């Protein structure tokens, strides 16, 4: 779930992390497991890809 608010993220959906709105920073999250460390979980490659695309769509 990607929240599109500028308020504090809801914790009803489990883990959350603040993400900078710059495309380079979003792409950087997926290098060397940074997003997984931030969320404290492991992501399957297809989940990682879906999350990356969802975040990038929010920027456009």
N, C-alpha and C positions, 0 to 999 in steps of 0.2 A: 504494500500500500504506500503510495506516495501522497503526502499531504501537500496541499497547495495553499497553505495559510502562512502568515508571517508570525502567528502566535506560537506559543510553546506546543510541541507535538503531543498528540494524544497518546497516552500509555495504554489505551484499551487494546491496541493492536500488537502489543509486545514490545520488542526493542525498537529504538528510534535513534536517529542521529541527525544533527543539523548538517546541511549540505550547502556549500557556497553556490551561488547562481552563475558562476563563470564556467563555461564549457571545459576549459583546460583543467579546472579543479575537479569537476565531476569525473572526467576521464582519468585523472590522477588517482581517484579513489579506488579504481579497479586494478591499479598496478601493485604488484607485490602484496596483495591481500589486505590492503588498507581498509577497504569497506568491511571485510570480515572481522578485522580487529576492532573496528569502531562499533560494530553490532554484536561483537562477541559470539559469533556463530560461523559455521561453515556453509557456504552456498554452493549448490550444484552449478556446473557451467551454464546450463540453460536458465537457471534462476538469476545468475549473475548477468547474463546477457539481457534478460527481460528487464531487470532493474536498471541497468545502464541505459537501455532504450527509453524506459519510462521517465527517468530523470532528464535525459536529453530532450525528450518531447516537451517537458514542462518548461524548458528554457526557450523554446521556439515560439 
